[in-house]
Amino acid sequence: MSEHTNGVAEYVARGEAMARAEAERRSIMRTKKFDTIAVHGIYDMEAALANQGSIIEPGFMSSAQHFENSDHMEAALAYLMPAWVYSRIANPTVHYLEETLALLEGYGFDGEASAVATASGMAAVFMATNPFLQKPEPGTNIVASCRCYGGTFMLFAERYGNERGIDIRWVRNPLDLNEWAEKIDGDTRFVYGETPSNPSLSVMDIEAVANIAHAAGLPLIVDSTVATPALTRPLTLGADIVIHSTTKSMTASGFAIGGAVIARHGITTDIGPDEMRDNFAMYVKLLPFRDHGPGISPFNALMTINDLRTLRHRMDSLSSTSMQVAQYLEGHDHIDRVAYPGMESMPGHEVAARMMWLVDGADDYGTEVNRYGHLLSFEVKGGAKAAREVFDRFEMIWRATDLGRIKSVATIPAISTHQQQGDEGRTLAAVPPNLIRLNVGGEHPDDIIADLDKALAALDRSTMVAPTRRSV
Ligand SMILES: *Cc1c(COP(=O)(O)O)cnc(C)c1O
């Protein structure tokens, strides 16, 4: 440094002014309604004028940032001033997405929250959990709901459990608060849940489980992909860290894979350095994230920014359609069970009804309204064969391992998302072979129901015996 000390100090001062201006923009946006935040994020007129007047957030596709001189470079690379440096670490377009996500998940939350965007939902699950598993000792364990996404199940069971020897304590019934409490001990690193879960739509009481985790000095991490912040904001219910696969409802167009970790400042944990506790998302972004390299492409970030603008309206109307579809399915002779958090027959419906509200819904409807999202699943009578027969007859509903889309999509989890985890794992995750997961899209409900109705009608004629092979 020496002769350059003053030069670097000038950039540090410039950086402080930039950070203050951004904090100001953030605090202005925190006074706005959910839709306004979703539409604008922190990209304001001043930001536009610095970008040739573009009213839409520019896509910065450059891998790296140019610096004015070596002092500027030194200040930026030492993390002494806001800078983006290199797109594996940060990128201005990705930053717009991160700020919007932090504001949306932090909507109605008293404290501060920050976000880090990742290349996929799985990268987010990894980045949110791996920092707590440093220096594992015999007995080191995690307590997690077994009703979780298949990839999360494999990450925990295989990568953390079998490869690293961490004890994975699955909570079999996430509605049973005693089970959560009993599985936690002095060697537990974090508590993890997904609500509503994919694909069984199981719910858990975030507030109650957060209290249990905090009493043991542990953070609660919640995968809130299926609910989205338009319906539930776990930080307001006591969760420390929220995970999203932004691939899903947040990017309903289906144009991008992505994920995000959004954390409150001051999480409950005694693991890691103070910086990790103070601002987990920032810590992850600046250190472990830089070394692991799971950054999202700025192009993908732009796709998500664009779809997020209409998130609340979409979740409202898709939820209404889904309720109609769930009611149709529940009344059908060939269906054993429908899992949708909005159905009174669903275990934990009262918990879902307490947590899942359309944000700012009273402004539209004059009263608060429950909304339960657009993912549901149902079990077809007659086992795996009958389920496949119905599935193969869809003429409009896509057969794909996907969800969150504006197009209706169905999958059979036992042969797709939960194929790798074996019979025992599938039983744990409540994924029977006759379960069809349906992502309800934006088509007219009558047309979705008609496609289901026609496919299910095949079972009226079916003799349910093995098909005879015809020789040609
Ligand atoms: C899809 C999904 C993930 C993984 O996200 P990707 O973007 O596919 O990596 C994690 N959690 C839930 C609940 C999901 O539905």
The ligand as an SDF file (V2000), in Angstrom:
LIG
                    3D

 15 15  0  0  0  0  0  0  0  0999 V2000
  -37.0670  -27.8500   -7.3950 C   0  0  0  0  0  0  0  0  0  0  0  0
  -36.8800  -27.6830   -5.9600 C   0  0  0  0  0  0  0  0  0  0  0  0
  -35.6010  -27.5490   -5.3990 C   0  0  0  0  0  0  0  0  0  0  0  0
  -34.3550  -27.5960   -6.2560 C   0  0  0  0  0  0  0  0  0  0  0  0
  -34.3340  -26.5200   -7.1320 O   0  0  0  0  0  0  0  0  0  0  0  0
  -33.5780  -26.5430   -8.5820 P   0  0  0  0  0  0  0  0  0  0  0  0
  -33.7550  -25.1560   -9.0470 O   0  0  0  0  0  0  0  0  0  0  0  0
  -34.2540  -27.5780   -9.4090 O   0  0  0  0  0  0  0  0  0  0  0  0
  -32.1560  -26.9160   -8.2780 O   0  0  0  0  0  0  0  0  0  0  0  0
  -35.5020  -27.3630   -4.0320 C   0  0  0  0  0  0  0  0  0  0  0  0
  -36.5920  -27.3420   -3.2520 N   0  0  0  0  0  0  0  0  0  0  0  0
  -37.8350  -27.4710   -3.7470 C   0  0  0  0  0  0  0  0  0  0  0  0
  -39.0020  -27.4370   -2.8290 C   0  0  0  0  0  0  0  0  0  0  0  0
  -38.0260  -27.6510   -5.1120 C   0  0  0  0  0  0  0  0  0  0  0  0
  -39.2630  -27.7900   -5.6030 O   0  0  0  0  0  0  0  0  0  0  0  0
  1  2  1  0
  2  3  1  0
  2 14  2  0
  3  4  1  0
  3 10  2  0
  4  5  1  0
  5  6  1  0
  6  7  2  0
  6  8  1  0
  6  9  1  0
 10 11  1  0
 11 12  2  0
 12 13  1  0
 12 14  1  0
 14 15  1  0
M  END
$$$$
